[in-house]
Amino acid sequence: AMNNMKRKKEAEPAAPAPAPEPTKEETLLTEIRDLLKKN
């Protein structure tokens, strides 16, 4: 039973981790996208 649990944990991607801070590039792209949406 323990082996099955271990295997299951390894198979699952570590998704619940908090999202990393957006890079300057990502922030800029988001701002540009928002500006384009407004116009």
mmCIF file as Biopython writes it, N, C-alpha, C and O atoms, coordinates in Angstrom:
data_model
#
loop_
_atom_site.group_PDB
_atom_site.id
_atom_site.type_symbol
_atom_site.label_atom_id
_atom_site.label_alt_id
_atom_site.label_comp_id
_atom_site.label_asym_id
_atom_site.label_entity_id
_atom_site.label_seq_id
_atom_site.pdbx_PDB_ins_code
_atom_site.Cartn_x
_atom_site.Cartn_y
_atom_site.Cartn_z
_atom_site.occupancy
_atom_site.B_iso_or_equiv
_atom_site.auth_seq_id
_atom_site.auth_asym_id
_atom_site.pdbx_PDB_model_num
ATOM 1   N N  . ALA A ? 1  ? 0.838   -1.209 0.000   1.0 0.0 1  A 1 
ATOM 2   C CA . ALA A ? 1  ? 0.000   0.000  0.000   1.0 0.0 1  A 1 
ATOM 3   C C  . ALA A ? 1  ? 0.871   1.257  0.000   1.0 0.0 1  A 1 
ATOM 4   O O  . ALA A ? 1  ? 0.578   2.235  -0.687  1.0 0.0 1  A 1 
ATOM 5   N N  . MET A ? 2  ? 1.925   1.207  0.770   1.0 0.0 2  A 1 
ATOM 6   C CA . MET A ? 2  ? 2.811   2.372  0.842   1.0 0.0 2  A 1 
ATOM 7   C C  . MET A ? 2  ? 3.476   2.637  -0.511  1.0 0.0 2  A 1 
ATOM 8   O O  . MET A ? 2  ? 3.647   3.788  -0.912  1.0 0.0 2  A 1 
ATOM 9   N N  . ASN A ? 3  ? 3.845   1.573  -1.201  1.0 0.0 3  A 1 
ATOM 10  C CA . ASN A ? 3  ? 4.472   1.727  -2.513  1.0 0.0 3  A 1 
ATOM 11  C C  . ASN A ? 3  ? 3.523   2.398  -3.496  1.0 0.0 3  A 1 
ATOM 12  O O  . ASN A ? 3  ? 3.935   3.251  -4.282  1.0 0.0 3  A 1 
ATOM 13  N N  . ASN A ? 4  ? 2.246   2.009  -3.449  1.0 0.0 4  A 1 
ATOM 14  C CA . ASN A ? 4  ? 1.254   2.608  -4.340  1.0 0.0 4  A 1 
ATOM 15  C C  . ASN A ? 4  ? 1.113   4.100  -4.065  1.0 0.0 4  A 1 
ATOM 16  O O  . ASN A ? 4  ? 1.037   4.903  -4.996  1.0 0.0 4  A 1 
ATOM 17  N N  . MET A ? 5  ? 1.077   4.466  -2.802  1.0 0.0 5  A 1 
ATOM 18  C CA . MET A ? 5  ? 0.951   5.887  -2.429  1.0 0.0 5  A 1 
ATOM 19  C C  . MET A ? 5  ? 2.164   6.655  -2.955  1.0 0.0 5  A 1 
ATOM 20  O O  . MET A ? 5  ? 2.031   7.740  -3.521  1.0 0.0 5  A 1 
ATOM 21  N N  . LYS A ? 6  ? 3.350   6.072  -2.757  1.0 0.0 6  A 1 
ATOM 22  C CA . LYS A ? 6  ? 4.577   6.731  -3.183  1.0 0.0 6  A 1 
ATOM 23  C C  . LYS A ? 6  ? 4.556   6.950  -4.696  1.0 0.0 6  A 1 
ATOM 24  O O  . LYS A ? 6  ? 4.876   8.033  -5.188  1.0 0.0 6  A 1 
ATOM 25  N N  . ARG A ? 7  ? 4.171   5.892  -5.426  1.0 0.0 7  A 1 
ATOM 26  C CA . ARG A ? 7  ? 4.132   5.965  -6.881  1.0 0.0 7  A 1 
ATOM 27  C C  . ARG A ? 7  ? 3.155   7.039  -7.338  1.0 0.0 7  A 1 
ATOM 28  O O  . ARG A ? 7  ? 3.443   7.798  -8.264  1.0 0.0 7  A 1 
ATOM 29  N N  . LYS A ? 8  ? 2.012   7.098  -6.691  1.0 0.0 8  A 1 
ATOM 30  C CA . LYS A ? 8  ? 0.979   8.078  -7.045  1.0 0.0 8  A 1 
ATOM 31  C C  . LYS A ? 8  ? 1.519   9.498  -6.845  1.0 0.0 8  A 1 
ATOM 32  O O  . LYS A ? 8  ? 1.309   10.372 -7.686  1.0 0.0 8  A 1 
ATOM 33  N N  . LYS A ? 9  ? 2.212   9.716  -5.732  1.0 0.0 9  A 1 
ATOM 34  C CA . LYS A ? 9  ? 2.762   11.047 -5.445  1.0 0.0 9  A 1 
ATOM 35  C C  . LYS A ? 9  ? 3.761   11.461 -6.513  1.0 0.0 9  A 1 
ATOM 36  O O  . LYS A ? 9  ? 3.752   12.605 -6.965  1.0 0.0 9  A 1 
ATOM 37  N N  . GLU A ? 10 ? 4.616   10.538 -6.915  1.0 0.0 10 A 1 
ATOM 38  C CA . GLU A ? 10 ? 5.628   10.854 -7.923  1.0 0.0 10 A 1 
ATOM 39  C C  . GLU A ? 10 ? 4.990   11.171 -9.266  1.0 0.0 10 A 1 
ATOM 40  O O  . GLU A ? 10 ? 5.478   12.022 -10.009 1.0 0.0 10 A 1 
ATOM 41  N N  . ALA A ? 11 ? 3.900   10.485 -9.573  1.0 0.0 11 A 1 
ATOM 42  C CA . ALA A ? 11 ? 3.237   10.671 -10.865 1.0 0.0 11 A 1 
ATOM 43  C C  . ALA A ? 11 ? 2.574   12.045 -10.958 1.0 0.0 11 A 1 
ATOM 44  O O  . ALA A ? 11 ? 2.524   12.642 -12.033 1.0 0.0 11 A 1 
ATOM 45  N N  . GLU A ? 12 ? 2.068   12.539 -9.836  1.0 0.0 12 A 1 
ATOM 46  C CA . GLU A ? 12 ? 1.368   13.828 -9.844  1.0 0.0 12 A 1 
ATOM 47  C C  . GLU A ? 12 ? 2.355   14.986 -9.983  1.0 0.0 12 A 1 
ATOM 48  O O  . GLU A ? 12 ? 3.351   15.032 -9.261  1.0 0.0 12 A 1 
ATOM 49  N N  . PRO A ? 13 ? 2.099   15.910 -10.888 1.0 0.0 13 A 1 
ATOM 50  C CA . PRO A ? 13 ? 2.962   17.091 -10.995 1.0 0.0 13 A 1 
ATOM 51  C C  . PRO A ? 13 ? 2.786   17.998 -9.782  1.0 0.0 13 A 1 
ATOM 52  O O  . PRO A ? 13 ? 1.714   18.028 -9.178  1.0 0.0 13 A 1 
ATOM 53  N N  . ALA A ? 14 ? 3.819   18.725 -9.429  1.0 0.0 14 A 1 
ATOM 54  C CA . ALA A ? 14 ? 3.752   19.614 -8.267  1.0 0.0 14 A 1 
ATOM 55  C C  . ALA A ? 14 ? 3.024   20.895 -8.660  1.0 0.0 14 A 1 
ATOM 56  O O  . ALA A ? 14 ? 3.628   21.966 -8.714  1.0 0.0 14 A 1 
ATOM 57  N N  . ALA A ? 15 ? 1.725   20.783 -8.934  1.0 0.0 15 A 1 
ATOM 58  C CA . ALA A ? 15 ? 0.930   21.924 -9.396  1.0 0.0 15 A 1 
ATOM 59  C C  . ALA A ? 15 ? 0.564   22.886 -8.269  1.0 0.0 15 A 1 
ATOM 60  O O  . ALA A ? 15 ? 0.610   24.098 -8.477  1.0 0.0 15 A 1 
ATOM 61  N N  . PRO A ? 16 ? 0.200   22.387 -7.072  1.0 0.0 16 A 1 
ATOM 62  C CA . PRO A ? 16 ? -0.266  23.301 -6.026  1.0 0.0 16 A 1 
ATOM 63  C C  . PRO A ? 16 ? 0.742   24.366 -5.582  1.0 0.0 16 A 1 
ATOM 64  O O  . PRO A ? 16 ? 0.405   25.241 -4.785  1.0 0.0 16 A 1 
ATOM 65  N N  . ALA A ? 17 ? 1.974   24.297 -6.092  1.0 0.0 17 A 1 
ATOM 66  C CA . ALA A ? 17 ? 2.966   25.310 -5.730  1.0 0.0 17 A 1 
ATOM 67  C C  . ALA A ? 17 ? 2.474   26.680 -6.177  1.0 0.0 17 A 1 
ATOM 68  O O  . ALA A ? 17 ? 1.861   26.797 -7.238  1.0 0.0 17 A 1 
ATOM 69  N N  . PRO A ? 18 ? 2.731   27.715 -5.389  1.0 0.0 18 A 1 
ATOM 70  C CA . PRO A ? 18 ? 2.283   29.065 -5.766  1.0 0.0 18 A 1 
ATOM 71  C C  . PRO A ? 18 ? 2.952   29.523 -7.053  1.0 0.0 18 A 1 
ATOM 72  O O  . PRO A ? 18 ? 4.108   29.189 -7.316  1.0 0.0 18 A 1 
ATOM 73  N N  . ALA A ? 19 ? 2.231   30.275 -7.837  1.0 0.0 19 A 1 
ATOM 74  C CA . ALA A ? 19 ? 2.772   30.757 -9.110  1.0 0.0 19 A 1 
ATOM 75  C C  . ALA A ? 19 ? 3.951   31.690 -8.852  1.0 0.0 19 A 1 
ATOM 76  O O  . ALA A ? 19 ? 3.901   32.507 -7.933  1.0 0.0 19 A 1 
ATOM 77  N N  . PRO A ? 20 ? 5.009   31.578 -9.651  1.0 0.0 20 A 1 
ATOM 78  C CA . PRO A ? 20 ? 6.163   32.470 -9.465  1.0 0.0 20 A 1 
ATOM 79  C C  . PRO A ? 20 ? 5.810   33.905 -9.811  1.0 0.0 20 A 1 
ATOM 80  O O  . PRO A ? 20 ? 4.853   34.161 -10.542 1.0 0.0 20 A 1 
ATOM 81  N N  . GLU A ? 21 ? 6.583   34.830 -9.285  1.0 0.0 21 A 1 
ATOM 82  C CA . GLU A ? 21 ? 6.355   36.250 -9.579  1.0 0.0 21 A 1 
ATOM 83  C C  . GLU A ? 21 ? 6.505   36.451 -11.082 1.0 0.0 21 A 1 
ATOM 84  O O  . GLU A ? 21 ? 7.433   35.910 -11.684 1.0 0.0 21 A 1 
ATOM 85  N N  . PRO A ? 22 ? 5.617   37.213 -11.693 1.0 0.0 22 A 1 
ATOM 86  C CA . PRO A ? 22 ? 5.769   37.450 -13.134 1.0 0.0 22 A 1 
ATOM 87  C C  . PRO A ? 22 ? 7.040   38.243 -13.420 1.0 0.0 22 A 1 
ATOM 88  O O  . PRO A ? 22 ? 7.388   39.154 -12.670 1.0 0.0 22 A 1 
ATOM 89  N N  . THR A ? 23 ? 7.727   37.899 -14.498 1.0 0.0 23 A 1 
ATOM 90  C CA . THR A ? 23 ? 8.936   38.619 -14.874 1.0 0.0 23 A 1 
ATOM 91  C C  . THR A ? 23 ? 8.553   39.992 -15.420 1.0 0.0 23 A 1 
ATOM 92  O O  . THR A ? 23 ? 7.383   40.251 -15.701 1.0 0.0 23 A 1 
ATOM 93  N N  . LYS A ? 24 ? 9.537   40.860 -15.566 1.0 0.0 24 A 1 
ATOM 94  C CA . LYS A ? 24 ? 9.264   42.199 -16.109 1.0 0.0 24 A 1 
ATOM 95  C C  . LYS A ? 24 ? 8.644   42.077 -17.492 1.0 0.0 24 A 1 
ATOM 96  O O  . LYS A ? 24 ? 7.748   42.837 -17.861 1.0 0.0 24 A 1 
ATOM 97  N N  . GLU A ? 25 ? 9.142   41.098 -18.255 1.0 0.0 25 A 1 
ATOM 98  C CA . GLU A ? 25 ? 8.627   40.891 -19.612 1.0 0.0 25 A 1 
ATOM 99  C C  . GLU A ? 25 ? 7.159   40.505 -19.565 1.0 0.0 25 A 1 
ATOM 100 O O  . GLU A ? 25 ? 6.348   41.033 -20.326 1.0 0.0 25 A 1 
ATOM 101 N N  . GLU A ? 26 ? 6.816   39.581 -18.669 1.0 0.0 26 A 1 
ATOM 102 C CA . GLU A ? 26 ? 5.427   39.134 -18.552 1.0 0.0 26 A 1 
ATOM 103 C C  . GLU A ? 26 ? 4.530   40.291 -18.132 1.0 0.0 26 A 1 
ATOM 104 O O  . GLU A ? 26 ? 3.423   40.441 -18.649 1.0 0.0 26 A 1 
ATOM 105 N N  . THR A ? 27 ? 5.002   41.103 -17.202 1.0 0.0 27 A 1 
ATOM 106 C CA . THR A ? 27 ? 4.213   42.245 -16.743 1.0 0.0 27 A 1 
ATOM 107 C C  . THR A ? 27 ? 3.963   43.209 -17.902 1.0 0.0 27 A 1 
ATOM 108 O O  . THR A ? 27 ? 2.850   43.700 -18.089 1.0 0.0 27 A 1 
ATOM 109 N N  . LEU A ? 28 ? 5.018   43.470 -18.673 1.0 0.0 28 A 1 
ATOM 110 C CA . LEU A ? 28 ? 4.881   44.367 -19.824 1.0 0.0 28 A 1 
ATOM 111 C C  . LEU A ? 28 ? 3.876   43.819 -20.823 1.0 0.0 28 A 1 
ATOM 112 O O  . LEU A ? 28 ? 3.005   44.545 -21.302 1.0 0.0 28 A 1 
ATOM 113 N N  . LEU A ? 29 ? 4.001   42.531 -21.136 1.0 0.0 29 A 1 
ATOM 114 C CA . LEU A ? 29 ? 3.084   41.918 -22.105 1.0 0.0 29 A 1 
ATOM 115 C C  . LEU A ? 29 ? 1.649   42.000 -21.621 1.0 0.0 29 A 1 
ATOM 116 O O  . LEU A ? 29 ? 0.736   42.245 -22.410 1.0 0.0 29 A 1 
ATOM 117 N N  . THR A ? 30 ? 1.448   41.798 -20.341 1.0 0.0 30 A 1 
ATOM 118 C CA . THR A ? 30 ? 0.098   41.868 -19.773 1.0 0.0 30 A 1 
ATOM 119 C C  . THR A ? 30 ? -0.444  43.288 -19.901 1.0 0.0 30 A 1 
ATOM 120 O O  . THR A ? 30 ? -1.604  43.488 -20.260 1.0 0.0 30 A 1 
ATOM 121 N N  . GLU A ? 31 ? 0.405   44.272 -19.603 1.0 0.0 31 A 1 
ATOM 122 C CA . GLU A ? 31 ? -0.033  45.671 -19.696 1.0 0.0 31 A 1 
ATOM 123 C C  . GLU A ? 31 ? -0.391  46.022 -21.135 1.0 0.0 31 A 1 
ATOM 124 O O  . GLU A ? 31 ? -1.405  46.673 -21.388 1.0 0.0 31 A 1 
ATOM 125 N N  . ILE A ? 32 ? 0.445   45.590 -22.076 1.0 0.0 32 A 1 
ATOM 126 C CA . ILE A ? 32 ? 0.189   45.867 -23.491 1.0 0.0 32 A 1 
ATOM 127 C C  . ILE A ? 32 ? -1.128  45.228 -23.916 1.0 0.0 32 A 1 
ATOM 128 O O  . ILE A ? 32 ? -1.941  45.847 -24.602 1.0 0.0 32 A 1 
ATOM 129 N N  . ARG A ? 33 ? -1.326  43.968 -23.493 1.0 0.0 33 A 1 
ATOM 130 C CA . ARG A ? 33 ? -2.559  43.256 -23.846 1.0 0.0 33 A 1 
ATOM 131 C C  . ARG A ? 33 ? -3.774  44.002 -23.307 1.0 0.0 33 A 1 
ATOM 132 O O  . ARG A ? 33 ? -4.778  44.155 -24.003 1.0 0.0 33 A 1 
ATOM 133 N N  . ASP A ? 34 ? -3.677  44.463 -22.062 1.0 0.0 34 A 1 
ATOM 134 C CA . ASP A ? 34 ? -4.801  45.184 -21.459 1.0 0.0 34 A 1 
ATOM 135 C C  . ASP A ? 34 ? -5.081  46.479 -22.220 1.0 0.0 34 A 1 
ATOM 136 O O  . ASP A ? 34 ? -6.238  46.834 -22.445 1.0 0.0 34 A 1 
ATOM 137 N N  . LEU A ? 35 ? -4.023  47.177 -22.612 1.0 0.0 35 A 1 
ATOM 138 C CA . LEU A ? 35 ? -4.207  48.413 -23.371 1.0 0.0 35 A 1 
ATOM 139 C C  . LEU A ? 35 ? -4.888  48.120 -24.704 1.0 0.0 35 A 1 
ATOM 140 O O  . LEU A ? 35 ? -5.786  48.854 -25.119 1.0 0.0 35 A 1 
ATOM 141 N N  . LEU A ? 36 ? -4.467  47.056 -25.373 1.0 0.0 36 A 1 
ATOM 142 C CA . LEU A ? 36 ? -5.069  46.694 -26.662 1.0 0.0 36 A 1 
ATOM 143 C C  . LEU A ? 36 ? -6.535  46.338 -26.490 1.0 0.0 36 A 1 
ATOM 144 O O  . LEU A ? 36 ? -7.358  46.659 -27.347 1.0 0.0 36 A 1 
ATOM 145 N N  . LYS A ? 37 ? -6.863  45.686 -25.403 1.0 0.0 37 A 1 
ATOM 146 C CA . LYS A ? 37 ? -8.259  45.307 -25.140 1.0 0.0 37 A 1 
ATOM 147 C C  . LYS A ? 37 ? -9.130  46.552 -24.993 1.0 0.0 37 A 1 
ATOM 148 O O  . LYS A ? 37 ? -10.264 46.582 -25.471 1.0 0.0 37 A 1 
ATOM 149 N N  . LYS A ? 38 ? -8.594  47.578 -24.330 1.0 0.0 38 A 1 
ATOM 150 C CA . LYS A ? 38 ? -9.375  48.802 -24.079 1.0 0.0 38 A 1 
ATOM 151 C C  . LYS A ? 38 ? -9.700  49.520 -25.379 1.0 0.0 38 A 1 
ATOM 152 O O  . LYS A ? 38 ? -10.800 50.050 -25.535 1.0 0.0 38 A 1 
ATOM 153 N N  . ASN A ? 39 ? -8.749  49.544 -26.320 1.0 0.0 39 A 1 
ATOM 154 C CA . ASN A ? 39 ? -8.949  50.306 -27.559 1.0 0.0 39 A 1 
ATOM 155 C C  . ASN A ? 39 ? -9.874  49.606 -28.527 1.0 0.0 39 A 1 
ATOM 156 O O  . ASN A ? 39 ? -10.138 50.124 -29.612 1.0 0.0 39 A 1 
#
